[in-house]
């Protein structure tokens, strides 16, 4: 029989106060560390953006001769994209760039994606001598068009986004390839801007661009015409989040050559280097980040000089989800993608040749992006019993909340400041005040619910990791391009 | 409020940290709003001046302007943008009417002052504008900037110097092309094409002959684009004597003399695939009867790109018809060779249909 009194005595003997005190210090130290890290990134970003704007504010030099601009293969993976694919390809054909080809990869769509492209561009089957440099699901047919010689269409079995991109890489003819999601909106000079780092530094192997929120803007003929703030509050929250994520989340790492994420929605890569690391890894939802982490790891191991760069120009626009369910799916997917990219590349952390990636960016991702939501949610959750059992005074909780929310607002305001220093896309005072209001409001509920979703994703991922002993199995149902999980990127 | 916070030092510290953060946030918001208003005001003034001076300068590019209005300081940035915009399409030509405008508004003296301005943008616009003024006197004011660490400043200065006094500037520009790996190649090529072959050939040829294998490909490319005849002997010499595969590849890409094909043919068997590929492309461009057999031989190369370019090269030879290609395809026993010919023929049919 269980001796209840013994249990009670056991619990009474636990030094609760000292445990709570220790935990308090741990939480405090973590809180300080995460905010100092973000502020430091912000500090680096201010200098980066000032330098970037200084050099690229105007076209000071005569236009580069066309023969000196490398040709680019634009890859569009498409699964059940019948509604958007034709207009996307049409808008890409209007890009202002001397030489490029568009390779649409139909990843086993069950709708009319293939037929729509074939009809719209007058495509016919083409006897291409296909090179299978990266293993993919079987490619059944390749189409080309006499009317639109820049466009090619690859028809293959469904294998997921990574597999579709690998098939696209196999078909790409040019030394650089650009990945674009079918529902992204570009600007006519987007490609020229994102290719520029390859011209400025021959060591460049990959370049990422900023993804901006499209909601509220006007699009004409597939190109952005007018920039406005979104109407929905949820989309506005995401807009501030994107500003924070891209303007200092990425720009801060770029000068240290420690950028770990290049958007799956828009990025340019040096093809041979990607083939050398085996292309995109299938069976993961975070194939974009995984690729960049592997690139770093492989190039550092081989001790090759390289640059992975970030271009802060607003060059790619995507629609943010406007309902909570879609947003939840998206955020949980991103968190899982983060975990799936970090776990297999854990060898990079504090590795001897890791440089800034191994010693700063990777630990930052693990400590603050992966574990961060867990600490935050546990911190909030612990407050309730601690308060109920009178182990912590309400004042302490409120003061901590005050500082935490204050830091959140400060970081978002810093992002608005960076935006003002650079592109000021939202120039009216009314827009700025609205964004500031959003930067405050997002700390009351939105940020916390995001942390809960990310926490859930971490738990789910850990569960599948331990249960199956691998990185998790992805059901390849093509959900990577459904409206719910749209295009987007990972604001961190 | 302080009474509520209590005396626990951790809580007091956190409270004051929160207050500091809140103050910083409000301060930053104020900075953003003030900065925006300043920028908006400047942009309005600039846009007004730009629009006005465009209407004055655009006609002056072609004909005499009767009366030139005074140029107040607040209009200078708009004037300079209009000045540079009007000159860009002229591509090196000078117009006496624009020079008169510059003289009347006292442009040069104002630009010299701007060369020492702390704003990067102001300095650069002044350098570019001085290039367009083309007064020999400006050379000494601009020449120091060619050594600037920033590649954009140094390249803009190089361009301005080449506009002001090409023979004198080229002796500064070419050594910098050799030294500066951070200069964008497209921009260098643009500047070289603006000043023309006569001004740069001698210096560029000498530099190419003296350059090491790392820099020589860049220089050969520039030389071949401004003066193919001057590049030809250097290319021939390189193809005969160099062991550097990157240099050989570059020479193959830019060579234009059929007389040098003898140096190309052996390269179809080069151990590096990109050299074989470039040799095939060159034969396709310049080849003569007999070369088709050499290209047919590499249709079975282990590298896709070599096979592809060899097949393309065959179709580019003027004496090879579509029927010849079909005959060559039928004669192939290797599957890869057949596939690549089929591919290239389909491409050819596709472009013909287009």
Interface residues (C-beta under 8 A of the other chain):
Chain A: X24 X28 X54 X55 X57 X58 X60 X61 X62 X63 X64 X65 X67 X68 X69 X126 X127 X128 X129 X131 X144 X145 X146 X147 X149 X199 X200 X201 X202 X393 X395 X396 X399 X400 X402 X403 X406 X407 X409 X410 X413 X414 X416 X417 X420 X421 X424 X427 X429 X432 X436
Chain B: X4 X5 X6 X8 X10 X11 X14 X15 X17 X18 X21 X22 X24 X25 X28 X29 X31 X32 X33 X35 X36 X37 X39 X40 X88 X120 X121 X124 X125 X128 X150 X151 X152 X155 X156 X159 X181 X182 X184 X185 X186 X187 X189 X190 X191 X193 X194 X225 X304 X307 X308 X336 X339 X340 X342 X343 X346 X347 X350 X351 X353 X354
